[in-house]
Amino acid sequence: MADIPESAISEKFLAGSGPGGQNVNKVATACQLRVDVFALGLPPDAYRRLKTLAGSKMTAEGELVILARKFRTQEANRADARARLNALIDKALIRPERRIRTKPSKAAKAKRVDSKKARSAVKAGRGRVRPSG
């Protein structure tokens, strides 16, 4: 789990849609979490991955905006927003494994060519039947 400095996070509570009935119209339970990504001190490659993963949640100023309104209480929505933020940052910090290119063996190439020849012969036999005269 990534350590996120509190100075990089700002929280705002809004009246949100979602569960809560009439309570939704009266109480600001939805949590909007804004995180200054530059204050996190991520390595450049992790920052690029985070930008890709976040998509439209990332602003041009480098702020990550997460809106949580799944639950009826501020505390639950705050916890949900922070958990989603941590999951996103943890996923960005994982370096993808490099793909090792391999070549097909000679036997595999020969097998492929043979199967193509066989298929070609089947298709060639489907032509119009000409009466022998």
Biotite code that builds the C-alpha atoms (Angstrom):
import biotite.structure as struc

atoms = struc.array([
    struc.Atom([0.000, 0.000, 0.000], chain_id="A", res_id=1, res_name="MET", atom_name="CA", element="C"),
    struc.Atom([1.392, 3.377, -1.029], chain_id="A", res_id=2, res_name="ALA", atom_name="CA", element="C"),
    struc.Atom([2.090, 6.049, 1.610], chain_id="A", res_id=3, res_name="ASP", atom_name="CA", element="C"),
    struc.Atom([0.254, 9.172, 0.531], chain_id="A", res_id=4, res_name="ILE", atom_name="CA", element="C"),
    struc.Atom([1.125, 12.413, 2.352], chain_id="A", res_id=5, res_name="PRO", atom_name="CA", element="C"),
    struc.Atom([-1.937, 14.209, 3.754], chain_id="A", res_id=6, res_name="GLU", atom_name="CA", element="C"),
    struc.Atom([-0.623, 17.478, 2.300], chain_id="A", res_id=7, res_name="SER", atom_name="CA", element="C"),
    struc.Atom([-1.160, 16.066, -1.210], chain_id="A", res_id=8, res_name="ALA", atom_name="CA", element="C"),
    struc.Atom([-4.835, 15.231, -0.555], chain_id="A", res_id=9, res_name="ILE", atom_name="CA", element="C"),
    struc.Atom([-7.822, 17.544, -0.358], chain_id="A", res_id=10, res_name="SER", atom_name="CA", element="C"),
    struc.Atom([-11.320, 16.277, 0.443], chain_id="A", res_id=11, res_name="GLU", atom_name="CA", element="C"),
    struc.Atom([-14.642, 17.852, -0.308], chain_id="A", res_id=12, res_name="LYS", atom_name="CA", element="C"),
    struc.Atom([-18.084, 16.498, 0.534], chain_id="A", res_id=13, res_name="PHE", atom_name="CA", element="C"),
    struc.Atom([-20.940, 17.030, -1.892], chain_id="A", res_id=14, res_name="LEU", atom_name="CA", element="C"),
    struc.Atom([-24.587, 16.103, -2.113], chain_id="A", res_id=15, res_name="ALA", atom_name="CA", element="C"),
    struc.Atom([-24.407, 13.005, -4.250], chain_id="A", res_id=16, res_name="GLY", atom_name="CA", element="C"),
    struc.Atom([-26.742, 10.607, -5.946], chain_id="A", res_id=17, res_name="SER", atom_name="CA", element="C"),
    struc.Atom([-26.840, 6.978, -4.926], chain_id="A", res_id=18, res_name="GLY", atom_name="CA", element="C"),
    struc.Atom([-28.295, 5.178, -1.913], chain_id="A", res_id=19, res_name="PRO", atom_name="CA", element="C"),
    struc.Atom([-29.811, 7.176, 0.924], chain_id="A", res_id=20, res_name="GLY", atom_name="CA", element="C"),
    struc.Atom([-33.379, 8.054, -0.033], chain_id="A", res_id=21, res_name="GLY", atom_name="CA", element="C"),
    struc.Atom([-34.448, 11.563, 1.027], chain_id="A", res_id=22, res_name="GLN", atom_name="CA", element="C"),
    struc.Atom([-31.220, 11.777, 3.025], chain_id="A", res_id=23, res_name="ASN", atom_name="CA", element="C"),
    struc.Atom([-29.328, 12.229, -0.273], chain_id="A", res_id=24, res_name="VAL", atom_name="CA", element="C"),
    struc.Atom([-30.989, 15.592, -0.862], chain_id="A", res_id=25, res_name="ASN", atom_name="CA", element="C"),
    struc.Atom([-30.154, 16.933, 2.605], chain_id="A", res_id=26, res_name="LYS", atom_name="CA", element="C"),
    struc.Atom([-26.722, 15.644, 3.580], chain_id="A", res_id=27, res_name="VAL", atom_name="CA", element="C"),
    struc.Atom([-23.388, 15.982, 1.741], chain_id="A", res_id=28, res_name="ALA", atom_name="CA", element="C"),
    struc.Atom([-22.222, 12.367, 1.834], chain_id="A", res_id=29, res_name="THR", atom_name="CA", element="C"),
    struc.Atom([-20.399, 11.998, -1.496], chain_id="A", res_id=30, res_name="ALA", atom_name="CA", element="C"),
    struc.Atom([-16.636, 12.388, -1.115], chain_id="A", res_id=31, res_name="CYS", atom_name="CA", element="C"),
    struc.Atom([-14.540, 14.091, -3.791], chain_id="A", res_id=32, res_name="GLN", atom_name="CA", element="C"),
    struc.Atom([-10.866, 13.348, -3.261], chain_id="A", res_id=33, res_name="LEU", atom_name="CA", element="C"),
    struc.Atom([-8.305, 15.501, -5.099], chain_id="A", res_id=34, res_name="ARG", atom_name="CA", element="C"),
    struc.Atom([-4.672, 14.406, -5.078], chain_id="A", res_id=35, res_name="VAL", atom_name="CA", element="C"),
    struc.Atom([-1.701, 16.396, -6.336], chain_id="A", res_id=36, res_name="ASP", atom_name="CA", element="C"),
    struc.Atom([0.134, 13.624, -8.200], chain_id="A", res_id=37, res_name="VAL", atom_name="CA", element="C"),
    struc.Atom([3.407, 15.586, -8.355], chain_id="A", res_id=38, res_name="PHE", atom_name="CA", element="C"),
    struc.Atom([3.508, 15.751, -4.527], chain_id="A", res_id=39, res_name="ALA", atom_name="CA", element="C"),
    struc.Atom([3.492, 11.941, -4.392], chain_id="A", res_id=40, res_name="LEU", atom_name="CA", element="C"),
    struc.Atom([7.051, 11.777, -5.757], chain_id="A", res_id=41, res_name="GLY", atom_name="CA", element="C"),
    struc.Atom([6.377, 8.865, -8.111], chain_id="A", res_id=42, res_name="LEU", atom_name="CA", element="C"),
    struc.Atom([9.103, 7.671, -10.509], chain_id="A", res_id=43, res_name="PRO", atom_name="CA", element="C"),
    struc.Atom([8.518, 8.922, -14.091], chain_id="A", res_id=44, res_name="PRO", atom_name="CA", element="C"),
    struc.Atom([7.508, 5.500, -15.449], chain_id="A", res_id=45, res_name="ASP", atom_name="CA", element="C"),
    struc.Atom([4.994, 5.000, -12.600], chain_id="A", res_id=46, res_name="ALA", atom_name="CA", element="C"),
    struc.Atom([3.615, 8.503, -13.246], chain_id="A", res_id=47, res_name="TYR", atom_name="CA", element="C"),
    struc.Atom([3.066, 7.633, -16.923], chain_id="A", res_id=48, res_name="ARG", atom_name="CA", element="C"),
    struc.Atom([1.282, 4.396, -15.980], chain_id="A", res_id=49, res_name="ARG", atom_name="CA", element="C"),
    struc.Atom([-0.858, 6.272, -13.422], chain_id="A", res_id=50, res_name="LEU", atom_name="CA", element="C"),
    struc.Atom([-1.801, 8.850, -16.057], chain_id="A", res_id=51, res_name="LYS", atom_name="CA", element="C"),
    struc.Atom([-2.871, 6.054, -18.412], chain_id="A", res_id=52, res_name="THR", atom_name="CA", element="C"),
    struc.Atom([-4.786, 4.157, -15.717], chain_id="A", res_id=53, res_name="LEU", atom_name="CA", element="C"),
    struc.Atom([-6.535, 7.282, -14.399], chain_id="A", res_id=54, res_name="ALA", atom_name="CA", element="C"),
    struc.Atom([-7.653, 8.462, -17.836], chain_id="A", res_id=55, res_name="GLY", atom_name="CA", element="C"),
    struc.Atom([-10.275, 11.196, -17.471], chain_id="A", res_id=56, res_name="SER", atom_name="CA", element="C"),
    struc.Atom([-9.872, 11.219, -13.673], chain_id="A", res_id=57, res_name="LYS", atom_name="CA", element="C"),
    struc.Atom([-6.561, 13.086, -14.150], chain_id="A", res_id=58, res_name="MET", atom_name="CA", element="C"),
    struc.Atom([-6.725, 16.837, -14.812], chain_id="A", res_id=59, res_name="THR", atom_name="CA", element="C"),
    struc.Atom([-4.305, 18.784, -17.006], chain_id="A", res_id=60, res_name="ALA", atom_name="CA", element="C"),
    struc.Atom([-2.779, 20.309, -13.845], chain_id="A", res_id=61, res_name="GLU", atom_name="CA", element="C"),
    struc.Atom([-1.756, 16.840, -12.611], chain_id="A", res_id=62, res_name="GLY", atom_name="CA", element="C"),
    struc.Atom([-4.585, 16.410, -10.116], chain_id="A", res_id=63, res_name="GLU", atom_name="CA", element="C"),
    struc.Atom([-6.272, 13.060, -9.672], chain_id="A", res_id=64, res_name="LEU", atom_name="CA", element="C"),
    struc.Atom([-9.994, 13.415, -8.894], chain_id="A", res_id=65, res_name="VAL", atom_name="CA", element="C"),
    struc.Atom([-11.851, 10.489, -7.321], chain_id="A", res_id=66, res_name="ILE", atom_name="CA", element="C"),
    struc.Atom([-15.565, 10.740, -6.562], chain_id="A", res_id=67, res_name="LEU", atom_name="CA", element="C"),
    struc.Atom([-16.985, 8.203, -4.105], chain_id="A", res_id=68, res_name="ALA", atom_name="CA", element="C"),
    struc.Atom([-20.737, 8.088, -3.546], chain_id="A", res_id=69, res_name="ARG", atom_name="CA", element="C"),
    struc.Atom([-21.440, 4.386, -3.219], chain_id="A", res_id=70, res_name="LYS", atom_name="CA", element="C"),
    struc.Atom([-22.348, 4.511, 0.481], chain_id="A", res_id=71, res_name="PHE", atom_name="CA", element="C"),
    struc.Atom([-24.769, 6.418, 2.711], chain_id="A", res_id=72, res_name="ARG", atom_name="CA", element="C"),
    struc.Atom([-22.196, 7.929, 5.082], chain_id="A", res_id=73, res_name="THR", atom_name="CA", element="C"),
    struc.Atom([-19.310, 10.360, 4.667], chain_id="A", res_id=74, res_name="GLN", atom_name="CA", element="C"),
    struc.Atom([-16.920, 8.033, 6.509], chain_id="A", res_id=75, res_name="GLU", atom_name="CA", element="C"),
    struc.Atom([-17.695, 5.057, 4.268], chain_id="A", res_id=76, res_name="ALA", atom_name="CA", element="C"),
    struc.Atom([-17.359, 7.161, 1.103], chain_id="A", res_id=77, res_name="ASN", atom_name="CA", element="C"),
    struc.Atom([-14.099, 8.693, 2.362], chain_id="A", res_id=78, res_name="ARG", atom_name="CA", element="C"),
    struc.Atom([-12.697, 5.197, 3.058], chain_id="A", res_id=79, res_name="ALA", atom_name="CA", element="C"),
    struc.Atom([-13.881, 4.002, -0.378], chain_id="A", res_id=80, res_name="ASP", atom_name="CA", element="C"),
    struc.Atom([-12.227, 6.973, -2.143], chain_id="A", res_id=81, res_name="ALA", atom_name="CA", element="C"),
    struc.Atom([-8.937, 6.426, -0.290], chain_id="A", res_id=82, res_name="ARG", atom_name="CA", element="C"),
    struc.Atom([-9.008, 2.687, -0.997], chain_id="A", res_id=83, res_name="ALA", atom_name="CA", element="C"),
    struc.Atom([-9.576, 3.353, -4.707], chain_id="A", res_id=84, res_name="ARG", atom_name="CA", element="C"),
    struc.Atom([-6.750, 5.903, -4.710], chain_id="A", res_id=85, res_name="LEU", atom_name="CA", element="C"),
    struc.Atom([-4.376, 3.427, -3.045], chain_id="A", res_id=86, res_name="ASN", atom_name="CA", element="C"),
    struc.Atom([-5.369, 0.671, -5.480], chain_id="A", res_id=87, res_name="ALA", atom_name="CA", element="C"),
    struc.Atom([-4.751, 2.976, -8.455], chain_id="A", res_id=88, res_name="LEU", atom_name="CA", element="C"),
    struc.Atom([-1.321, 4.069, -7.193], chain_id="A", res_id=89, res_name="ILE", atom_name="CA", element="C"),
    struc.Atom([-0.320, 0.507, -6.261], chain_id="A", res_id=90, res_name="ASP", atom_name="CA", element="C"),
    struc.Atom([-1.292, -0.667, -9.748], chain_id="A", res_id=91, res_name="LYS", atom_name="CA", element="C"),
    struc.Atom([0.755, 2.162, -11.314], chain_id="A", res_id=92, res_name="ALA", atom_name="CA", element="C"),
    struc.Atom([3.815, 1.215, -9.248], chain_id="A", res_id=93, res_name="LEU", atom_name="CA", element="C"),
    struc.Atom([3.845, -2.345, -10.633], chain_id="A", res_id=94, res_name="ILE", atom_name="CA", element="C"),
    struc.Atom([6.308, -2.519, -13.506], chain_id="A", res_id=95, res_name="ARG", atom_name="CA", element="C"),
    struc.Atom([4.952, -4.767, -16.289], chain_id="A", res_id=96, res_name="PRO", atom_name="CA", element="C"),
    struc.Atom([7.111, -7.746, -17.176], chain_id="A", res_id=97, res_name="GLU", atom_name="CA", element="C"),
    struc.Atom([9.032, -7.339, -20.398], chain_id="A", res_id=98, res_name="ARG", atom_name="CA", element="C"),
    struc.Atom([7.978, -9.649, -23.172], chain_id="A", res_id=99, res_name="ARG", atom_name="CA", element="C"),
    struc.Atom([10.736, -11.909, -24.429], chain_id="A", res_id=100, res_name="ILE", atom_name="CA", element="C"),
    struc.Atom([10.431, -12.374, -28.168], chain_id="A", res_id=101, res_name="ARG", atom_name="CA", element="C"),
    struc.Atom([10.742, -15.950, -29.392], chain_id="A", res_id=102, res_name="THR", atom_name="CA", element="C"),
    struc.Atom([11.070, -17.406, -32.857], chain_id="A", res_id=103, res_name="LYS", atom_name="CA", element="C"),
    struc.Atom([9.039, -20.360, -34.093], chain_id="A", res_id=104, res_name="PRO", atom_name="CA", element="C"),
    struc.Atom([11.128, -23.534, -34.531], chain_id="A", res_id=105, res_name="SER", atom_name="CA", element="C"),
    struc.Atom([11.899, -24.993, -37.976], chain_id="A", res_id=106, res_name="LYS", atom_name="CA", element="C"),
    struc.Atom([9.483, -27.852, -37.275], chain_id="A", res_id=107, res_name="ALA", atom_name="CA", element="C"),
    struc.Atom([6.700, -25.380, -36.396], chain_id="A", res_id=108, res_name="ALA", atom_name="CA", element="C"),
    struc.Atom([7.326, -23.429, -39.611], chain_id="A", res_id=109, res_name="LYS", atom_name="CA", element="C"),
    struc.Atom([7.275, -26.634, -41.688], chain_id="A", res_id=110, res_name="ALA", atom_name="CA", element="C"),
    struc.Atom([4.055, -27.791, -39.993], chain_id="A", res_id=111, res_name="LYS", atom_name="CA", element="C"),
    struc.Atom([2.423, -24.429, -40.751], chain_id="A", res_id=112, res_name="ARG", atom_name="CA", element="C"),
    struc.Atom([3.435, -24.571, -44.424], chain_id="A", res_id=113, res_name="VAL", atom_name="CA", element="C"),
    struc.Atom([2.170, -28.173, -44.718], chain_id="A", res_id=114, res_name="ASP", atom_name="CA", element="C"),
    struc.Atom([-1.203, -27.253, -43.227], chain_id="A", res_id=115, res_name="SER", atom_name="CA", element="C"),
    struc.Atom([-1.451, -24.274, -45.605], chain_id="A", res_id=116, res_name="LYS", atom_name="CA", element="C"),
    struc.Atom([-0.706, -26.553, -48.574], chain_id="A", res_id=117, res_name="LYS", atom_name="CA", element="C"),
    struc.Atom([-3.337, -29.038, -47.429], chain_id="A", res_id=118, res_name="ALA", atom_name="CA", element="C"),
    struc.Atom([-5.929, -26.274, -47.023], chain_id="A", res_id=119, res_name="ARG", atom_name="CA", element="C"),
    struc.Atom([-4.987, -24.886, -50.452], chain_id="A", res_id=120, res_name="SER", atom_name="CA", element="C"),
    struc.Atom([-5.542, -28.322, -52.020], chain_id="A", res_id=121, res_name="ALA", atom_name="CA", element="C"),
    struc.Atom([-8.995, -28.568, -50.397], chain_id="A", res_id=122, res_name="VAL", atom_name="CA", element="C"),
    struc.Atom([-9.965, -25.143, -51.724], chain_id="A", res_id=123, res_name="LYS", atom_name="CA", element="C"),
    struc.Atom([-8.544, -25.863, -55.177], chain_id="A", res_id=124, res_name="ALA", atom_name="CA", element="C"),
    struc.Atom([-10.840, -28.892, -55.397], chain_id="A", res_id=125, res_name="GLY", atom_name="CA", element="C"),
    struc.Atom([-13.885, -26.665, -54.944], chain_id="A", res_id=126, res_name="ARG", atom_name="CA", element="C"),
    struc.Atom([-13.689, -25.104, -58.396], chain_id="A", res_id=127, res_name="GLY", atom_name="CA", element="C"),
    struc.Atom([-16.401, -25.474, -61.080], chain_id="A", res_id=128, res_name="ARG", atom_name="CA", element="C"),
    struc.Atom([-16.770, -28.936, -62.407], chain_id="A", res_id=129, res_name="VAL", atom_name="CA", element="C"),
    struc.Atom([-16.036, -28.942, -66.144], chain_id="A", res_id=130, res_name="ARG", atom_name="CA", element="C"),
    struc.Atom([-17.595, -31.690, -68.198], chain_id="A", res_id=131, res_name="PRO", atom_name="CA", element="C"),
    struc.Atom([-14.947, -33.843, -69.858], chain_id="A", res_id=132, res_name="SER", atom_name="CA", element="C"),
    struc.Atom([-15.588, -33.978, -73.502], chain_id="A", res_id=133, res_name="GLY", atom_name="CA", element="C"),
])
